[in-house]
């Protein structure tokens, strides 16, 4: 539950940070606010809120919305296996198989592969990957992404053909079947 008007920090900024962090990007979030305009509701939902409820609200309604959101989150947990080309990624078990063999990936390599496999065909710029996986306050070089992609390709071997470089832009996952 996240209020838009908090003391010290605005809830929409907190929402952006939660959605940009790999650890919290799938966290169910309900915005609770006194802001009732259609624009405010659309903004909250577009920034990643799963639901938006305005004050005043009844406790029974709030509990029902929380239960509905938790049901959806629980149902989606079972479908965390993605297979593209010869790469199989199991998010819930934190495992990757390439050409039938289990591959040991560092955390960032796993997160990078997971993000791109969850969004096949979408081109990710280096900056977008840095913000999404390393966070807004990352103070390193954008070439860090290139190093992680290179290591990921090395570990995946021939199965890495699903990782495509889009020259001058970034990277994407493409099903080669």
C-alpha positions, -999 to 999 in steps of 0.1 A, spaced: 0 0 0 15 33 -11 2 68 -5 10 94 -31 12 123 -6 38 112 20 58 135 42 94 139 28 89 120 -4 62 118 -30 46 83 -35 50 84 -73 88 88 -69 88 58 -46 67 38 -71 92 46 -99 121 34 -77 102 2 -67 95 -6 -104 130 1 -115 146 -23 -90 149 -60 -100 142 -70 -64 109 -51 -61 97 -46 -97 71 -74 -94 59 -63 -59 21 -58 -59 13 -21 -53 -20 -4 -45 -19 34 -45 -40 49 -18 -46 86 -22 -69 116 -18 -62 126 -54 -93 117 -73 -89 131 -108 -88 108 -138 -53 122 -146 -39 113 -112 -54 77 -115 -40 72 -150 -6 86 -139 -3 62 -110 -14 32 -130 9 41 -159 39 44 -136 32 8 -125 6 7 -97 -15 -25 -99 -45 -7 -84 -56 28 -73 -80 35 -45 -92 70 -34 -98 82 1 -122 78 18 -126 41 13 -142 12 32 -120 -14 49 -139 -42 33 -132 -28 -2 -95 -24 6 -92 -60 19 -111 -73 -12 -87 -54 -35 -56 -67 -16 -69 -103 -18 -76 -99 -55 -41 -86 -61 -25 -113 -41 -45 -140 -60 -32 -126 -93 3 -125 -79 1 -161 -67 -13 -174 -99 15 -158 -120 42 -173 -98 36 -208 -114 44 -196 -149 79 -183 -145 96 -206 -170 105 -190 -203 121 -208 -232 135 -190 -262 157 -208 -287 179 -233 -267 177 -213 -235 153 -221 -207 150 -197 -178 132 -207 -145 128 -175 -125 113 -192 -94 142 -216 -91 168 -191 -104 181 -216 -130 191 -213 -166 196 -242 -190 214 -237 -223 215 -265 -249 202 -289 -221 229 -281 -196 225 -260 -164 245 -227 -166 258 -209 -135 252 -172 -139 262 -143 -116 232 -124 -102 234 -95 -127 238 -119 -156 207 -138 -145 187 -105 -141 199 -93 -175 189 -125 -192 156 -127 -173 146 -91 -182 153 -95 -219 136 -130 -221 105 -116 -204 104 -90 -232 115 -107 -264 119 -84 -294 122 -53 -272 154 -34 -277 170 -24 -244 194 6 -245 224 5 -222 209 33 -201 176 16 -197 194 -16 -186 216 3 -161 185 21 -146 165 -11 -145 191 -35 -132 217 -13 -114 194 15 -103 191 52 -107 222 60 -86 246 38 -105 278 57 -109 298 34 -133 303 33 -170 276 23 -195 301 -2 -209 294 -23 -178 263 -36 -197 286 -47 -226 308 -66 -203 279 -84 -187 264 -92 -221 298 -106 -233 301 -128 -202 265 -140 -206 271 -149 -242 303 -168 -233 284 -188 -206 255 -196 -229 278 -208 -257 260 -215 -290 226 -208 -273 236 -172 -270 225 -167 -306 192 -154 -292 210 -123 -278 212 -98 -307 231 -65 -307 213 -36 -322 242 -14 -334 243 20 -318 212 12 -297 215 -18 -273 205 -54 -271 174 -76 -275 164 -113 -273 151 -128 -305 136 -162 -310 157 -179 -337 133 -209 -343 
